[in-house]
Amino acid sequence: MARKAVAQELSRERILTEARELFATFGYRALTMRSIAKAMGYSHGALYYHFNEKAELFYALIKDDFALLLQRQREMIVREHGFSVNLLQKLMMEFVWFGLSNPNHYEMMFMINEPELQQYSRTEQAQCLDMFAIVIREVMVDQPGAESRKFTLPWNLFMSLHGFISYCIQFKLSYEDARRLADEHIRLICVSLDVDSAELQRPLVKMVGPNVLKSIVI
């Protein structure tokens, strides 16, 4: 079959759809471009028309997943019109919902440790952390010691949520199964931030400034 004809018949979208199922079933390491193509009924040359290597194919999958997660988080922040403990809680719950509603996606995005993938996913992972960091810093800006914790606190919060999600995925808990636990986990995180309990009930909203909004929307 001519190369052009193969490219037309075997679309990039079809490759991504079927490759996602294969990665979820067999894992990243067990698959090759040849085995992926064979499972789809094509020669591996048909895949190379669209992707130079397996890592690039895998990255195309998780890049779409990161884009979806980041877009949902941005929309939530803009919809709230300001920063508050309430927004932070919603943002954390959104992250838990995404991970437990899309466990295969989440594992691909955050839990696969393959050296050849590191060059691909760092930017998107950093964007997710930056989203949390922006909200946390704005909520905590008036708290004592906030300046000294502005880099470590977002990372610790992110890792706490990641640990919760990873545990639930390991034991095959759905979002509905873990929702009450997630509520309690997030509440305890917010308490640990030394935010006054009254503010947990009636959040102090900090309006989104143009510079901060721009960094979120871009």
Number of C-alpha atoms within 10 A of each C-alpha: 7 7 10 11 10 16 16 9 10 17 14 16 10 12 19 15 11 14 21 20 12 18 17 14 11 10 13 18 10 10 15 14 20 17 15 20 20 12 12 17 9 15 16 16 15 23 24 16 15 15 17 12 12 20 20 14 20 21 18 16 20 21 17 11 19 19 14 12 16 18 14 15 22 17 12 15 22 14 10 14 15 18 23 23 24 18 21 19 17 17 20 21 18 15 21 24 19 19 26 24 16 15 22 17 20 21 17 21 21 15 12 14 11 10 9 10 15 13 10 17 18 12 11 17 14 10 15 17 15 17 18 19 20 17 23 22 19 21 24 20 14 11 13 10 10 17 12 9 13 17 13 10 17 20 15 11 20 16 13 15 20 18 12 17 25 20 12 19 20 9 8 12 16 17 21 12 12 16 16 11 13 20 16 11 17 21 13 11 16 19 13 9 16 11 16 13 11 9 13 16 10 12 17 15 17 14 14 18 10 9 8 13 17 10 12 21 13 6
